Amino acid sequence: MRTLLFAAAAAALAAPVPAIGQSAQERLDARYDRALAAGYKALMLCSAIAVAERNGTTRSPESVHEWELSGVDPALDPIIRDLPYDILRGPGGAVARVEVEWAENMPDRAATHGGRDRGCSVLPIGAVPDAGDAAVAPARDTAETATTGKAAPREETSLDGLLADAFAARYGDGRSTAVLVRRFDPDGTLAFETARYAPGFDANTPQRTWSVAKSIAATLVGAAVHAGEHAVSDPVGLDYWRAGGEGDPRNAITIDHALRMASGRYSDTLGNRTDPLYWGGTTVDERAANWPLLHEPGTVYRYANNDTLMAVKGIETWLERNPPHEFFARLGMNRTVAETDNRGNYVLSSQVWSTASDLATLGQLYLDDGVWNGERLLPEGWRDHVSDPSGPQPEGTDWGYGAGWWTFRRPEGNAFAGIPDDAFAARGNRGQYVVVVPSRKVVIVRRGEDPVGTGFDIAAFTRDVLAAIEGE
């Protein structure tokens, strides 16, 4: 049955009444925003609910509206909540797809659930979902997330107070959903783990990682390099770039250039908004691969989702044989799902769903320089490679950038007092952070759903956590 959050939402199906003097372009843009808002809503509802149920927990539509679907991009936020929607389930009870109405004369926007290890994908604007596309209910995962060893119970300390403060205003005006600290002894034994969650969230609750996925992408590139099938100096090598031979200068772009946001390609917005891919239902091949070159590869930094997606394209054949869920399983990251576009391309610039604990495990892999339970999964020295800000750097920030990971130091030094030079972090929209501090054997995770215009001071939180641990 079609779901409306408010009685007034019945009017939401009608196209907005054109304002006096509104141009044809403004009307077109308003319609496009409406289509994107519907795609955003369909995908978020589908992913949040389907992946949570896969993980053995639940998310209600009301919870998703409260967290994932509030405080979003200002162009979409006023539209998104009131759009009517249906959550359709397959014969086994799993979410099959979510449909969202947005215009009287167009099909609903839809996101379909591809199964246990695929998550959800948003269909193109105007696509009519196949009524036979019904996911089989996946077996719920009740396995514990793997860590190295078991820590003894701890008495409450100042560190626990800091975790509580992460949900108050001490570190900013964002909305924390989870914070977790995991520390290891010098021999790699787990010393302790402590975590805190917002009401309605727990250790099994997945959230979209947003750009933390870029660091996951860099990790999968490392696995492909360790397998001997790729080198970071290999060209990205898209078929239709190669078809141009020497006449296409994009053939000089390497996987490492792409990981370091230094492909030299043009992107149309600062930060490379990829709304047509994320919410519009276009594909990686259509949207991310076709931008022209403006600078010599390796010479200019420009943060771009498109670059990460091209690094992933560079290892595409390896990923076809070694999909992300198999790598996650080796680490015990059993509650993490990498999603694809509707043609099966992994959207590893943003579209991964994971728990705080699983992301701490990702950080733990880097504490041990790519070795897990005695088995090397990443090349020796991969940690140093991804955390080395050796390429062109972002301007106007104290942060540096390595290969898919942010660094607390820049080539000219470290501006973050109290944070060691070897610390580095994965960072994502709406307040997603994974901080790795090898010299202290510490991983810090903060999850959030920060409304646009708010934030969380991860540097201050990291500094205070490290000081509290040092004082114990």
C-alpha positions in Angstrom: 0.0 0.0 0.0 1.3 3.4 -0.9 2.7 5.1 2.2 2.3 8.8 3.0 4.0 10.3 6.0 1.6 13.3 6.2 -1.9 13.9 5.0 -0.8 16.8 3.1 1.5 14.6 1.1 -1.3 13.6 -1.2 -0.7 16.8 -3.0 3.0 15.8 -3.5 2.3 13.9 -6.7 1.3 17.0 -8.6 4.0 18.9 -10.3 4.9 22.2 -8.6 2.9 25.1 -9.8 5.2 27.2 -11.9 6.0 30.5 -10.3 5.2 33.6 -12.2 8.0 34.4 -14.4 9.7 31.0 -13.9 11.8 30.2 -16.9 11.6 26.9 -18.8 15.0 26.0 -17.4 13.9 26.6 -13.9 10.9 24.4 -14.4 13.1 21.7 -15.9 15.5 22.0 -13.0 12.7 21.7 -10.5 11.4 18.6 -12.2 14.9 17.1 -12.2 15.4 17.8 -8.5 12.1 16.0 -7.9 13.2 13.0 -9.9 16.5 12.9 -8.0 14.8 13.2 -4.6 12.6 10.3 -5.5 15.6 8.2 -6.5 17.4 9.2 -3.4 14.5 8.1 -1.2 13.9 4.8 -3.1 17.6 3.8 -2.8 18.0 4.9 0.9 14.9 3.1 2.0 15.8 -0.1 0.0 19.4 -0.2 1.2 18.8 0.7 4.8 16.0 -1.8 5.4 17.3 -4.6 3.2 20.9 -4.6 4.5 19.7 -4.3 8.1 17.5 -7.3 7.7 20.4 -9.2 6.1 22.4 -8.4 9.2 19.7 -9.8 11.5 18.3 -6.5 12.7 15.6 -4.1 11.5 15.2 -0.5 10.4 11.7 1.0 10.1 10.8 3.5 7.3 10.2 6.0 10.1 13.8 5.6 11.3 15.2 6.0 7.8 13.2 9.2 7.4 14.4 10.5 10.7 18.1 9.8 10.0 19.1 9.2 6.4 16.3 11.2 4.8 16.5 14.4 6.8 19.0 17.2 6.6 20.1 16.2 3.1 21.0 18.4 0.2 19.0 21.7 0.3 17.6 21.2 -3.2 16.2 17.8 -2.3 15.4 18.1 1.4 12.1 20.0 1.1 10.9 17.4 -1.5 12.1 14.1 -0.2 10.1 13.4 2.9 6.6 13.8 1.5 7.0 11.7 -1.6 4.7 8.6 -1.4 6.4 5.2 -1.5 5.8 1.5 -1.5 8.1 -1.2 0.0 7.5 -4.4 -2.0 8.7 -7.7 -0.7 9.4 -11.0 -2.5 8.0 -14.4 -1.8 10.6 -15.1 0.9 9.8 -11.9 2.7 12.9 -9.9 1.8 12.7 -6.4 0.3 12.4 -6.8 -3.4 12.2 -3.1 -4.4 11.1 0.3 -3.3 9.0 2.6 -5.5 8.5 6.3 -5.0 6.0 8.4 -6.9 7.2 11.8 -8.2 5.2 12.8 -11.3 1.8 11.9 -12.6 3.0 11.3 -16.1 6.1 9.2 -15.4 6.7 5.8 -13.8 7.7 5.7 -10.1 11.4 5.9 -9.3 12.5 2.5 -8.2 15.4 0.8 -6.4 15.7 -3.0 -6.6 17.3 -5.3 -4.1 19.9 -7.6 -5.8 20.3 -10.1 -3.0 22.4 -10.8 0.1 25.7 -9.6 -1.2 24.6 -7.0 -3.7 22.4 -4.6 -1.8 20.2 -2.2 -3.8 20.6 -0.3 -7.1 18.5 2.6 -8.3 16.9 2.3 -11.8 17.1 5.0 -14.4 14.5 7.7 -14.4 11.5 6.5 -16.4 12.4 2.8 -16.0 9.5 0.4 -15.2 10.7 -2.3 -12.8 10.2 -5.9 -13.7 7.4 -7.3 -11.6 9.4 -10.6 -11.4 12.4 -8.9 -9.8 11.8 -10.2 -6.3 14.8 -10.9 -4.1 14.8 -14.2 -2.1 15.0 -13.6 1.6 18.6 -13.8 2.6 19.7 -15.9 5.6 20.2 -13.5 8.5 23.8 -13.2 9.5 24.3 -13.9 13.2 28.1 -14.5 13.1 30.1 -12.2 15.3 32.4 -9.7 13.6 35.9 -10.9 13.8 38.6 -9.2 15.9 41.9 -10.4 17.1 41.4 -11.9 20.5 39.0 -11.0 23.3 39.6 -8.1 25.7 39.0 -8.3 29.4 36.0 -6.2 30.8 37.0 -2.6 31.6 35.9 -0.3 34.3 34.4 2.9 33.1 37.0 5.6 32.4 37.4 9.1 31.0 37.4 7.5 27.6 33.8 6.4 28.1 32.9 10.0 29.0 34.4 11.1 25.7 32.3 8.7 23.8 29.2 10.1 25.6 30.4 13.6 24.7 30.4 12.6 21.0 26.6 12.5 21.2 26.4 15.9 22.8 27.6 19.3 21.5 31.3 19.0 22.6 32.6 18.0 19.1 30.1 19.9 16.9 26.5 20.1 16.0 26.2 16.9 14.0 24.1 13.8 14.9 26.3 10.9 16.0 24.8 7.4 15.6 27.9 5.3 16.7 31.3 5.8 18.1 33.8 3.0 18.7 37.4 2.8 19.9 39.5 -0.3 19.5 43.0 -0.6 21.0 45.6 -3.3 20.7 48.7 -4.3 22.7 52.1 -4.2 21.0 51.8 -7.9 20.2 48.5 -7.4 18.3 46.3 -8.7 21.1 43.0 -6.8 21.5 43.5 -4.7 24.7 39.9 -3.3 24.7 37.0 -2.2 22.6 34.4 0.3 23.7 31.4 1.6 21.8 28.3 3.7 22.1 25.2 3.9 19.9 22.3 6.3 19.4 18.9 4.9 20.3 17.7 2.7 17.4 21.2 1.8 16.4 23.5 -1.1 17.5 26.4 -3.2 16.5 24.4 -4.8 13.7 23.0 -1.5 12.2 24.5 -0.7 8.8 24.8 2.8 7.4 25.9 4.1 4.1 29.6 4.8 4.3 29.6 7.6 1.7 33.2 8.4 0.8 34.7 6.1 3.4 34.0 3.7 0.5 36.9 5.3 -1.3 39.3 3.9 1.3 37.6 0.5 0.9 38.2 0.9 -2.9 41.9 1.6 -2.2 42.0 -1.5 0.0 40.6 -3.7 -2.8 43.1 -2.2 -5.2 45.8 -3.3 -2.7 44.4 -6.8 -2.7 44.5 -6.9 -6.5 48.1 -5.7 -6.4 49.0 -8.3 -3.8 47.5 -11.0 -6.1 50.0 -10.0 -8.7 47.4 -9.0 -11.3 47.9 -5.3 -11.1 50.4 -2.6 -10.2 49.4 0.9 -9.1 51.5 2.2 -12.1 49.2 0.3 -14.5 47.1 2.6 -16.7 43.4 2.6 -15.9 43.0 1.3 -19.4 39.4 1.6 -20.3 38.7 -0.2 -23.6 37.4 2.9 -25.3 40.3 5.0 -24.1 42.7 2.3 -25.4 40.8 2.3 -28.7 42.0 5.8 -29.2 45.6 4.8 -28.9 48.2 7.5 -28.5 45.5 10.0 -29.6 43.7 9.7 -26.3 45.8 11.3 -23.6 43.7 9.6 -20.9 45.7 6.4 -21.5 48.4 8.0 -19.4 46.1 8.0 -16.3 47.3 5.3 -13.9 45.4 3.6 -11.1 47.5 5.5 -8.6 46.7 8.8 -10.2 43.0 7.9 -9.9 43.4 6.9 -6.2 45.2 10.2 -5.4 42.5 12.4 -7.1 45.2 13.4 -9.7 43.8 12.1 -13.0 43.9 15.6 -14.4 40.3 15.1 -15.7 37.7 17.8 -15.6 34.8 17.4 -13.2 31.8 19.7 -13.4 31.4 20.6 -9.7 33.7 21.0 -6.7 33.8 17.6 -5.0 32.4 16.1 -8.2 28.7 15.7 -7.4 27.5 12.5 -9.1 23.8 12.9 -8.6 22.9 11.4 -12.0 24.8 8.2 -11.0 23.9 8.1 -7.3 20.2 9.0 -7.6 19.4 9.4 -11.3 20.0 5.8 -12.3 22.8 6.4 -14.9 25.8 4.1 -14.7 29.5 4.3 -14.0 30.2 3.8 -17.7 27.8 6.5 -18.8 28.7 9.2 -16.2 32.1 8.7 -14.6 34.3 7.6 -17.5 33.7 10.2 -20.2 35.3 13.4 -18.8 38.1 15.1 -20.8 41.6 15.8 -19.6 42.5 19.3 -18.4 45.9 18.7 -16.8 48.8 16.3 -17.1 48.0 13.2 -15.0 49.7 13.4 -11.6 50.1 17.2 -11.5 46.8 18.6 -10.0 44.6 17.5 -7.2 40.8 17.7 -7.6 38.6 15.6 -5.4 36.4 13.6 -7.7 34.2 10.6 -7.2 34.9 9.9 -10.9 38.6 9.2 -10.1 37.9 6.6 -7.5 35.4 4.9 -9.9 38.1 4.8 -12.6 40.6 3.2 -10.1 38.0 0.5 -9.5 37.5 0.2 -13.3 41.2 -0.4 -13.5 40.8 -3.7 -11.5 37.4 -4.6 -12.9 38.4 -8.0 -14.3 40.0 -8.9 -11.0 36.8 -7.8 -9.1 34.7 -9.9 -11.3 36.5 -13.0 -10.0 37.1 -11.7 -6.5 34.0 -9.7 -5.6 34.1 -7.4 -2.5 32.0 -9.6 -0.3 34.6 -12.4 -0.5 37.3 -10.0 0.7 35.0 -8.8 3.5 34.3 -12.3 4.5 38.1 -13.0 4.9 38.2 -10.2 7.5 35.0 -11.1 9.2 33.3 -8.0 7.9 30.1 -9.9 7.6 27.8 -6.9 7.9 29.3 -4.9 5.0 27.7 -4.8 1.5 29.2 -3.1 -1.6 26.4 -2.0 -3.9 26.4 -1.6 -7.7 24.7 0.6 -10.3 21.9 -1.1 -12.3 24.5 -2.6 -14.7 26.6 -4.2 -12.1 29.4 -1.7 -11.7 30.5 -1.3 -8.1 29.9 2.2 -6.9 32.9 2.2 -4.5 33.1 6.0 -4.3 30.2 6.0 -1.9 27.7 3.1 -2.1 28.8 0.7 0.6 26.8 -0.1 3.7 28.7 -1.1 6.9 28.6 -1.1 10.7 31.0 0.7 13.0 32.5 -2.6 14.1 33.2 -3.7 10.5 34.8 -0.4 9.7 37.0 -0.8 12.8 38.1 -4.1 11.4 39.1 -2.4 8.2 41.2 -0.1 10.3 42.6 -3.0 12.2 43.8 -4.5 8.9 45.9 -1.4 8.4 47.3 -1.4 11.9 48.9 -4.7 10.9 50.0 -3.4 7.5 47.6 -5.7 5.6 48.1 -8.9 7.5 45.1 -10.6 9.0 45.3 -13.6 11.3 48.8 -14.3 10.0 47.9 -14.1 6.3 49.0 -11.2 4.2 46.1 -9.7 2.2 47.7 -6.5 1.1 51.2 -5.8 -0.2 53.9 -5.2 2.3 54.1 -1.4 2.8 50.6 -0.8 1.5 49.7 1.1 4.6 52.7 3.5 4.0 51.6 3.9 0.3 48.0 4.9 1.0 48.9 7.2 3.9 51.7 9.0 2.0 50.6 12.5 0.8 53.2 12.3 -2.0 51.0 13.5 -4.8 49.4 16.9 -5.5 47.5 18.1 -2.4 44.2 19.7 -1.7 44.2 23.5 -1.0 42.7 25.4 1.9 42.9 22.6 4.4 45.3 21.2 7.0 44.5 17.6 5.8 46.6 15.8 3.3 45.6 13.2 0.8 47.3 9.9 0.1 45.9 7.1 -2.1 42.3 6.9 -1.2 42.9 7.9 2.4 43.1 11.3 4.1 46.2 12.1 6.2 46.7 14.2 9.3 50.0 15.4 7.8 50.8 17.2 4.7 54.2 17.3 2.9 55.0 20.5 4.8 54.1 19.0 8.2 51.4 18.1 10.7 49.1 20.9 11.9 47.1 18.7 14.3 48.6 18.9 17.8 48.3 15.7 19.8 47.9 13.5 16.7 50.9 11.4 15.5 52.3 11.9 12.1 51.4 8.4 11.0 47.7 8.8 11.7 45.4 8.7 8.7 41.7 8.5 8.1 38.8 7.5 5.9 36.2 10.3 5.7 32.7 10.4 4.3 29.7 12.6 3.9 27.4 13.2 6.9 30.1 12.5 9.4 31.6 9.1 8.6 35.1 8.6 9.9 37.6 5.7 10.4 40.9 6.9 12.0 43.9 4.6 12.1 46.8 5.4 14.4 49.5 2.7 13.9 52.0 4.1 16.4 49.3 3.9 19.1 47.7 0.7 17.9 44.3 2.4 17.9 41.3 2.6 15.6 38.6 5.2 16.1 35.2 5.0 14.2 32.5 7.7 14.3 29.3 7.2 12.4 26.7 9.9 11.9 23.9 11.4 9.9 25.0 15.0 10.1 22.5 17.4 8.5 24.0 19.6 5.8 25.8 22.6 7.4 26.6 20.7 10.6 29.6 18.6 11.4 31.8 16.7 13.9 35.4 17.6 14.8 37.1 14.3 14.3 40.5 15.8 14.8 39.6 17.1 18.3 37.9 13.8 19.1 40.9 11.8 18.0 43.3 14.0 20.0 41.2 13.6 23.1 40.7 9.9 22.7 44.4 9.3 22.3 45.2 11.5 25.4 42.6 9.6 27.5 44.1 6.3 26.5 47.6 7.5 27.3 46.4 8.5 30.7 44.8 5.2 31.6 
